[in-house]
Amino acid sequence: MNFDIEKILSTIENDIMPKTRAGVLKGNKIFGGAILNKHDYSLIIADTNHELDNPIWHGEMYVLKKFYEQKNPPSTKDLIFLSTHEPCSMCLSAITWAGFDNFIYLFSYEESRDLFAIPHDLNILNQVFNIQDGNYKKSNQYWTSYSIDEILNNGKFENLKLLKQRTKNIKKCYDELSELYQQTKASNHIPLN
């Protein structure tokens, strides 16, 4: 599958990140997502984590909720699911049940654990499903998952250096958002903060 990485990064920068910043300022985690058209990468919906309202409103879950609240949403087979962070087991299941044949993510489970001090995805996969180190089947009968870093490292892009720098800048913004979240997480009521 060929990806328009520039449009994907623009969606993170312009549509997901501002909502995530607002959510983090309220005490929610830094995870967000979006749904894009496959043919032109136009935005269908973008949102972020709303765990303070409901602990299952992870970024991906909330995006799916909002997507299905639309009148006559398009077929998921014609769409791309974009997640800022590799989806947890609940969100993986929801993406599957919704019928998406793909998802793309920016940060890996390891980055969520190591950079953002949020180890729950790896811990749940290990403790509940006996999956070590997040090694679920990345391509299966339901969908294929793609890491933005892997797409950049394995693809041929004329402006690769600029795309990698842009990705680095986005990741730096998420580092700052994570610092804000870490400062306030003790005072919120999210079960797994």
C-alpha atoms as a printed R data frame, in Angstrom:
    type eleno elety resid chain resno       x       y      z
1   ATOM     1    CA   MET     A     1   0.000   0.000  0.000
2   ATOM     2    CA   ASN     A     2   1.344   3.437 -0.905
3   ATOM     3    CA   PHE     A     3   0.833   6.166  1.654
4   ATOM     4    CA   ASP     A     4   0.646   9.931  1.404
5   ATOM     5    CA   ILE     A     5   2.831  10.513  4.450
6   ATOM     6    CA   GLU     A     6   2.630  14.286  4.058
7   ATOM     7    CA   LYS     A     7  -1.161  14.210  4.436
8   ATOM     8    CA   ILE     A     8  -0.917  11.731  7.301
9   ATOM     9    CA   LEU     A     9   1.526  13.983  9.162
10  ATOM    10    CA   SER     A    10  -0.650  17.031  8.411
11  ATOM    11    CA   THR     A    11  -3.631  15.231  9.927
12  ATOM    12    CA   ILE     A    12  -1.670  14.554 13.110
13  ATOM    13    CA   GLU     A    13  -0.366  18.137 13.288
14  ATOM    14    CA   ASN     A    14  -3.528  20.018 12.352
15  ATOM    15    CA   ASP     A    15  -6.434  17.795 13.349
16  ATOM    16    CA   ILE     A    16  -5.395  15.398 16.117
17  ATOM    17    CA   MET     A    17  -2.727  17.286 18.047
18  ATOM    18    CA   PRO     A    18  -4.806  20.418 18.840
19  ATOM    19    CA   LYS     A    19  -7.597  18.225 20.243
20  ATOM    20    CA   THR     A    20  -5.046  16.190 22.181
21  ATOM    21    CA   ARG     A    21  -3.523  19.324 23.675
22  ATOM    22    CA   ALA     A    22  -6.982  20.429 24.873
23  ATOM    23    CA   GLY     A    23  -7.637  16.931 26.270
24  ATOM    24    CA   VAL     A    24  -4.303  16.756 28.082
25  ATOM    25    CA   LEU     A    25  -4.951  20.148 29.685
26  ATOM    26    CA   LYS     A    26  -8.102  18.574 31.178
27  ATOM    27    CA   GLY     A    27  -6.126  15.528 32.417
28  ATOM    28    CA   ASN     A    28  -6.632  12.972 29.614
29  ATOM    29    CA   LYS     A    29  -3.859  10.862 28.080
30  ATOM    30    CA   ILE     A    30  -2.035  11.821 24.880
31  ATOM    31    CA   PHE     A    31  -3.545   9.244 22.514
32  ATOM    32    CA   GLY     A    32  -5.574  10.353 19.498
33  ATOM    33    CA   GLY     A    33  -6.758   9.130 16.134
34  ATOM    34    CA   ALA     A    34  -8.385   9.963 12.835
35  ATOM    35    CA   ILE     A    35 -10.184   8.354  9.943
36  ATOM    36    CA   LEU     A    36  -9.169   9.310  6.405
37  ATOM    37    CA   ASN     A    37 -10.409   8.494  2.922
38  ATOM    38    CA   LYS     A    38  -8.078   6.057  1.158
39  ATOM    39    CA   HIS     A    39  -8.394   7.717 -2.238
40  ATOM    40    CA   ASP     A    40  -7.487  11.314 -1.310
41  ATOM    41    CA   TYR     A    41  -6.580  11.256  2.405
42  ATOM    42    CA   SER     A    42  -9.305  13.752  3.201
43  ATOM    43    CA   LEU     A    43 -10.323  13.818  6.839
44  ATOM    44    CA   ILE     A    44 -13.531  12.094  7.922
45  ATOM    45    CA   ILE     A    45 -13.060  12.615 11.670
46  ATOM    46    CA   ALA     A    46 -10.301  13.219 14.212
47  ATOM    47    CA   ASP     A    47 -10.396  13.234 17.977
48  ATOM    48    CA   THR     A    48  -8.491  12.338 21.087
49  ATOM    49    CA   ASN     A    49  -8.632  10.517 24.401
50  ATOM    50    CA   HIS     A    50 -11.621  11.263 26.692
51  ATOM    51    CA   GLU     A    51 -10.829   8.859 29.542
52  ATOM    52    CA   LEU     A    52 -11.922  11.312 32.200
53  ATOM    53    CA   ASP     A    53 -15.481  10.961 30.856
54  ATOM    54    CA   ASN     A    54 -15.253   7.187 30.471
55  ATOM    55    CA   PRO     A    55 -12.175   4.946 30.896
56  ATOM    56    CA   ILE     A    56 -12.859   3.177 27.590
57  ATOM    57    CA   TRP     A    57 -12.829   6.428 25.578
58  ATOM    58    CA   HIS     A    58  -9.298   5.898 24.360
59  ATOM    59    CA   GLY     A    59  -8.466   8.070 21.344
60  ATOM    60    CA   GLU     A    60  -9.321   5.297 18.879
61  ATOM    61    CA   MET     A    61 -12.513   4.319 20.686
62  ATOM    62    CA   TYR     A    62 -13.723   7.910 20.794
63  ATOM    63    CA   VAL     A    63 -12.976   8.389 17.091
64  ATOM    64    CA   LEU     A    64 -15.012   5.261 16.307
65  ATOM    65    CA   LYS     A    65 -17.847   6.483 18.529
66  ATOM    66    CA   LYS     A    66 -17.951   9.827 16.703
67  ATOM    67    CA   PHE     A    67 -17.607   8.117 13.306
68  ATOM    68    CA   TYR     A    68 -20.659   5.915 13.902
69  ATOM    69    CA   GLU     A    69 -22.681   8.850 15.208
70  ATOM    70    CA   GLN     A    70 -22.535  10.298 11.676
71  ATOM    71    CA   LYS     A    71 -25.455   9.767  9.363
72  ATOM    72    CA   ASN     A    72 -24.489   7.190  6.712
73  ATOM    73    CA   PRO     A    73 -20.760   6.860  7.448
74  ATOM    74    CA   PRO     A    74 -18.708   5.558  4.517
75  ATOM    75    CA   SER     A    75 -17.591   1.931  4.343
76  ATOM    76    CA   THR     A    76 -14.521   1.283  6.459
77  ATOM    77    CA   LYS     A    77 -13.001  -0.652  3.533
78  ATOM    78    CA   ASP     A    78 -12.587   2.733  1.803
79  ATOM    79    CA   LEU     A    79 -10.886   4.319  4.805
80  ATOM    80    CA   ILE     A    80  -7.599   4.513  6.679
81  ATOM    81    CA   PHE     A    81  -7.514   4.407 10.468
82  ATOM    82    CA   LEU     A    82  -4.750   6.623 11.831
83  ATOM    83    CA   SER     A    83  -3.651   6.379 15.439
84  ATOM    84    CA   THR     A    84  -1.008   8.482 17.142
85  ATOM    85    CA   HIS     A    85   0.053   5.489 19.243
86  ATOM    86    CA   GLU     A    86  -0.033   1.782 18.488
87  ATOM    87    CA   PRO     A    87  -3.555   0.749 19.555
88  ATOM    88    CA   CYS     A    88  -4.059  -1.187 22.777
89  ATOM    89    CA   SER     A    89  -5.792  -4.575 22.737
90  ATOM    90    CA   MET     A    90  -9.233  -2.999 23.259
91  ATOM    91    CA   CYS     A    91  -8.695  -0.541 20.408
92  ATOM    92    CA   LEU     A    92  -7.227  -3.263 18.154
93  ATOM    93    CA   SER     A    93 -10.432  -5.230 18.698
94  ATOM    94    CA   ALA     A    94 -12.655  -2.211 18.069
95  ATOM    95    CA   ILE     A    95 -10.828  -1.370 14.826
96  ATOM    96    CA   THR     A    96 -11.292  -5.019 13.792
97  ATOM    97    CA   TRP     A    97 -14.990  -5.142 14.719
98  ATOM    98    CA   ALA     A    98 -15.542  -1.876 12.808
99  ATOM    99    CA   GLY     A    99 -14.216  -3.568  9.658
100 ATOM   100    CA   PHE     A   100 -11.088  -1.543  8.919
101 ATOM   101    CA   ASP     A   101  -8.539  -3.451  6.828
102 ATOM   102    CA   ASN     A   102  -5.659  -1.259  8.022
103 ATOM   103    CA   PHE     A   103  -4.355   1.117 10.613
104 ATOM   104    CA   ILE     A   104  -1.307   3.358 10.750
105 ATOM   105    CA   TYR     A   105   0.383   4.571 13.923
106 ATOM   106    CA   LEU     A   106   3.165   6.975 14.869
107 ATOM   107    CA   PHE     A   107   4.419   5.747 18.268
108 ATOM   108    CA   SER     A   108   5.053   2.089 19.108
109 ATOM   109    CA   TYR     A   109   4.083   0.342 22.339
110 ATOM   110    CA   GLU     A   110   7.697   0.583 23.445
111 ATOM   111    CA   GLU     A   111   7.694   4.336 22.897
112 ATOM   112    CA   SER     A   112   4.441   4.656 24.884
113 ATOM   113    CA   ARG     A   113   6.093   2.759 27.718
114 ATOM   114    CA   ASP     A   114   9.572   4.286 27.572
115 ATOM   115    CA   LEU     A   115   8.945   7.858 26.443
116 ATOM   116    CA   PHE     A   116   5.540   8.490 27.960
117 ATOM   117    CA   ALA     A   117   5.560   6.249 31.075
118 ATOM   118    CA   ILE     A   118   2.387   4.466 29.916
119 ATOM   119    CA   PRO     A   119   3.206   0.727 29.952
120 ATOM   120    CA   HIS     A   120  -0.370  -0.595 30.071
121 ATOM   121    CA   ASP     A   121  -0.622  -1.690 26.419
122 ATOM   122    CA   LEU     A   122   2.358  -4.032 26.692
123 ATOM   123    CA   ASN     A   123   1.366  -5.184 30.184
124 ATOM   124    CA   ILE     A   124  -2.193  -6.085 29.139
125 ATOM   125    CA   LEU     A   125  -1.041  -7.899 25.996
126 ATOM   126    CA   ASN     A   126   1.376  -9.876 28.171
127 ATOM   127    CA   GLN     A   127  -0.833 -10.569 31.189
128 ATOM   128    CA   VAL     A   128  -4.173 -11.173 29.446
129 ATOM   129    CA   PHE     A   129  -3.170 -12.579 26.063
130 ATOM   130    CA   ASN     A   130   0.329 -13.949 26.805
131 ATOM   131    CA   ILE     A   131   1.748 -11.868 23.935
132 ATOM   132    CA   GLN     A   132   5.334 -10.953 24.682
133 ATOM   133    CA   ASP     A   133   6.786  -7.550 23.722
134 ATOM   134    CA   GLY     A   134   3.673  -6.510 21.791
135 ATOM   135    CA   ASN     A   135   4.307  -9.110 19.089
136 ATOM   136    CA   TYR     A   136   0.740  -9.494 17.852
137 ATOM   137    CA   LYS     A   137   0.281 -10.536 14.211
138 ATOM   138    CA   LYS     A   138   0.721  -7.222 12.342
139 ATOM   139    CA   SER     A   139  -0.809  -8.592  9.152
140 ATOM   140    CA   ASN     A   140  -3.747 -10.977  9.449
141 ATOM   141    CA   GLN     A   141  -7.072 -11.839  7.815
142 ATOM   142    CA   TYR     A   142  -8.651  -8.674  9.224
143 ATOM   143    CA   TRP     A   143  -6.082  -5.925  8.736
144 ATOM   144    CA   THR     A   144  -2.483  -4.899  8.273
145 ATOM   145    CA   SER     A   145  -0.860  -2.409 10.614
146 ATOM   146    CA   TYR     A   146   1.758   0.099  9.536
147 ATOM   147    CA   SER     A   147   4.222   2.146 11.550
148 ATOM   148    CA   ILE     A   148   4.977   5.595 10.141
149 ATOM   149    CA   ASP     A   149   8.661   5.092 11.035
150 ATOM   150    CA   GLU     A   150   8.732   1.787  9.123
151 ATOM   151    CA   ILE     A   151   6.974   3.358  6.127
152 ATOM   152    CA   LEU     A   152   9.585   6.119  6.050
153 ATOM   153    CA   ASN     A   153  12.500   3.714  6.517
154 ATOM   154    CA   ASN     A   154  11.313   1.233  3.874
155 ATOM   155    CA   GLY     A   155   9.774   3.553  1.284
156 ATOM   156    CA   LYS     A   156  11.209   5.749 -1.421
157 ATOM   157    CA   PHE     A   157  10.448   9.385 -0.797
158 ATOM   158    CA   GLU     A   158  12.030  12.278 -2.667
159 ATOM   159    CA   ASN     A   159  11.798  14.444  0.419
160 ATOM   160    CA   LEU     A   160  12.671  11.744  2.974
161 ATOM   161    CA   LYS     A   161  14.938  13.992  5.042
162 ATOM   162    CA   LEU     A   162  12.180  16.600  5.401
163 ATOM   163    CA   LEU     A   163   9.574  13.970  6.252
164 ATOM   164    CA   LYS     A   164  11.808  12.465  8.946
165 ATOM   165    CA   GLN     A   165  12.474  15.925 10.406
166 ATOM   166    CA   ARG     A   166   8.770  16.700 10.385
167 ATOM   167    CA   THR     A   167   8.058  13.404 12.143
168 ATOM   168    CA   LYS     A   168  10.745  14.218 14.706
169 ATOM   169    CA   ASN     A   169   9.130  17.622 15.329
170 ATOM   170    CA   ILE     A   170   5.720  16.017 15.847
171 ATOM   171    CA   LYS     A   171   7.239  13.542 18.291
172 ATOM   172    CA   LYS     A   172   8.827  16.432 20.177
173 ATOM   173    CA   CYS     A   173   5.394  18.058 20.550
174 ATOM   174    CA   TYR     A   174   4.061  14.791 21.966
175 ATOM   175    CA   ASP     A   175   6.968  14.714 24.427
176 ATOM   176    CA   GLU     A   176   5.813  18.115 25.675
177 ATOM   177    CA   LEU     A   177   2.201  16.943 25.898
178 ATOM   178    CA   SER     A   178   3.349  13.893 27.830
179 ATOM   179    CA   GLU     A   179   5.138  16.093 30.354
180 ATOM   180    CA   LEU     A   180   1.894  18.017 30.909
181 ATOM   181    CA   TYR     A   181  -0.036  14.783 31.360
182 ATOM   182    CA   GLN     A   182   2.522  13.348 33.783
183 ATOM   183    CA   GLN     A   183   2.274  16.488 35.958
184 ATOM   184    CA   THR     A   184  -1.491  16.115 36.397
185 ATOM   185    CA   LYS     A   185  -2.190  12.375 36.200
186 ATOM   186    CA   ALA     A   186  -2.069  11.796 39.968
187 ATOM   187    CA   SER     A   187  -5.043  14.114 40.462
188 ATOM   188    CA   ASN     A   188  -7.371  12.497 37.920
189 ATOM   189    CA   HIS     A   189  -9.555   9.421 38.297
190 ATOM   190    CA   ILE     A   190  -8.442   7.343 35.290
191 ATOM   191    CA   PRO     A   191  -8.112   3.724 36.539
192 ATOM   192    CA   LEU     A   192  -4.843   3.016 34.660
193 ATOM   193    CA   ASN     A   193  -3.046   6.328 34.649
